[in-house]
Amino acid sequence: MHPTWLTAFLDLPADVHGVGTAFWAEVTGWTPSAPRGAAGEFATLEPDAAEAVLKVQRTGAAEPAVHLDLHVADPDAAAQTAVRLGATVSADQGDYWVLASPAGLAFCLVAHAAGDRPAPRTWPGGRTSLVDQVSIDVAPSRYVEEFEFWAGLTGWTRRDPVPETEFARLTPDASFGLQLLVQRLDDEQPVASAHLDLSTDDRDAEVADHAAAGAEVLARHDEWTVLRDPAGLRYCVTDRSPRRAGVER
């Protein structure tokens, strides 16, 4: 029961929900939907003429986080598969399931339909960028297990962990809006976490605009830059092409 779409949810504490939503709307060029949910806690960042890949949720947690929604034809059957592969169930919400991966990353199985992949955003000056990847960040002791879990659950094309590197990749077909990177951390941590990656054809200009919108630059590497948004979420801007699906770092 492989997913037909993947959505990243930004789980933002109440005190930073507004600034975090506004930031991601600005740097993606996507329009926040009207709030929905019993307490107006959910919203979607809507791209033009395409299916959303990024949503936000106001939470009661102390720290921001990212979780994944996997869209499947039958959430009940997919939940059984996920448990068989090593997931644990947090809640059965009737029309969707809340689970945790073997390394503890929260994700949901939902029955929402798929759609068209968002196009890269073209900015003044001609550069393009796109949120098109989620990195799952895993402690060394759980890295292989976590990669095998997501490979089995998605059924996507796999680039297995390579000795002397910290990255493995799961790439869907080109119709998807997001792919998955699985990153081995240097140090142990209690549970896996996730962060967003943006691709761009002009990293310096992209990073400068993010900083002007309120992000903090944390580290610069040869092929990507690490930033922190105003809500406290870390993310990366990379040199991968925003116009080609499945291009590796």
N, C-alpha and C positions, 0 to 999 in steps of 0.2 A: 504494500500500500504506500507507494512513493508520493511525495508532495507534488502538487501541480503549481504551486506558487509559494513564495517565502516573503514574509513581512518582518521587518525589524521594529520592535516597540521600544521607545525611549520611556523608561519608568522614572518619572521626575517627582521628587518631594514637593509638597504643596508650596513651600516658600520660594522654590526656583522654577516651578512649572511654567509660569508666564514668560519669564525671561528665556528659559530654555526653548520653549515653543517658538517664540519670536526669532531667536537666533537661527534655528534650523530652517524656518521659513525663509529668512533672509539669505542664507548661504546656499540653499538649494534652488530658490526661486519658486518653490511650491506653495500653494495657498492652503492655510489651515481651514479645515471644514468647521461647520457649526459643532459645538460640543454635543456629545451624546453620552448615554449611560444614565443610570439612576441618579447620579450626583453630578452629571456633566463632566465626568472624569476622562472621557476619551475624545480624541480628535485625530483626524487624518491629515497628513500633508499631501495635498492633491496635485500631481503633475498634470500638465495639459494633455488631454486625449490619451491617457495611459492609465494603467492600474497602479495604485499606490504601493510603494515598498517601505514607507516610513510612517509610523503612527506614534502618537504620544499618549501617555497615561499619567494622570495625577495620582500619586500614591501617598500613603501614610508612612513610608519608610524614611529613615534618616539620610540615606545616601542614594544617589541616582544609579541606575543600572540599565542594561539592555537585555531584553529577552526576545525570543524568536516565536513567531506564529508560522506553523507549517499548515498550508491549506491542503486538505486531503478529501477524497470522495466520501470516505466513511471514517469519521473520527473514532468510533468505537473499535473498529477493526485495527486502525492504525495505532491506537493506544495499546492493544494487545501485542502488536508487533514490537512497539517501543519497549514495553516491559520485558518481552522475551530477549531483547537485545541488551537490556541492562538498565533501563530507565526505572524511576520510581514515580508513583502517582501521588500528586499533591491534592488534587480535587477533580471530581467529575461534576461539571457544571451543567449537565444535561445536554446542551448542544455543542459543548466543547470540553476538552480535557486540559488540565494543567499538570505538567510533569516536570521532572528534573532528570538531566542526563546523568550518566555514571559519575562524572566529576562534579555534578551539582548545578549545572547551568539550567535555569528555568526556561521552559518552552511550552507552547500551547499547540494543540491539534484542533483545527477549526475546519468548518465545511464551506468557507467562503470560496467563491469562484475565482479563477485566474483571469488575467487580462493581458494587455499589451505592455511590453517593456518600455519604461520611460526613456525618452531621448535625452542625450546630454544637453545641459543648459548652455547656451551661448551668451557670453557676457560682453559688455562694452569693451572694445579693444580686440574682440574676436576669440578669446580663449574659451574653452569648454571645460565643463566638469560634471561629475555625476556621482551620487552615492550608489555604489554598485557591489559592495562587498561587506560582509560581516566577518570579523576575526574572532574566533573562539580561543581564549587565552587560558592555557592549561598548565598545571604544575608538572614538572618532569616525571613524577611517579605515575601520573594518570594519562600521560600524553598519548601513548599508543592505544590504550583502551578507549579513550574519548574519540580519537580519530576513527577507529573501527566502528564505534557506535554510530557516528554521523554518516559514515560511508554506507553502513547497512540500512539506516533509516531512510536516507535520501535516494540511494541507488545511483548517485551521480558519478561522473567520470572522476577517477581518483588519481592524484599525484601523491604517491606515498611519501612518508618522511624519508629524507635523504640524509645519510650520515654527514655530520659537520654542518648541517643547517638546522634551523629551528622551525621551518615551515612545511606544512603539507596542505594540499588543496583539494576541494571538491567542487567540480564545475558542472552545472546543469546545461541543458541545451540553450541556444541563443535566445529563446523566447523569454527566459527568466530575467527578472530585474536584479537579483542578488545572487552572488556565489558565496561560498564559504572558504575561509582560510582557517586552518587550525595551527595555532602558534604555541610552541613549547617555551614556557617562561624559564628564566634562569633560576628562580627560587620556588620553593614550595609555597602553596597557598591553600586554605581550607577548601574552597570551591572554585570551579571555573567561572570566568567572567567573559564578557564580549564587548567589542567596540566596533564602531563604524570605520570603514575606509572609503575615501573619495578618490576617484581617478581624475586626472587633469592633464592638459597638454601645456600648462604653464604653472608649475608648482609655486614659484616665487610670487607671482601675481595672485594666485589663489590664496596662499597663506597670508599675504598682506591684506586681502579683503576680509578674511576670517578674523584677523587680528583687529581690523577696524570695526568689525561687528561685535567684538567683545571677547574673542578667544585669546588664550594665552599660549604662546609657543613654548613647548617644554624641551624639545630636542630636535636636531636636524641630522638626518642620515643621508647616505649617498642617494637613495632612491625614495625616501619618504620623510615626512616631517610629522612629529607628534605634537598635538595640541590638546588643550583642555577648554571646553566650552563654558559659557557663563553659569551653567547649571552644575558644573563639576565633572562632566563626562569627558574622559580621554577619547581621542580619535586620531586618525591619521589622514594626511593628504599625500597621495602617492603619484609616481610618474607613470603608472599604467595608463593605457589609452582609454579615454572615456567613450570612444566610438567603436570599440571592439569588445565583444563579450568574451570572458574567459582568458584575458591576457594576464599573464603572471607578472608579479613584481620582478 
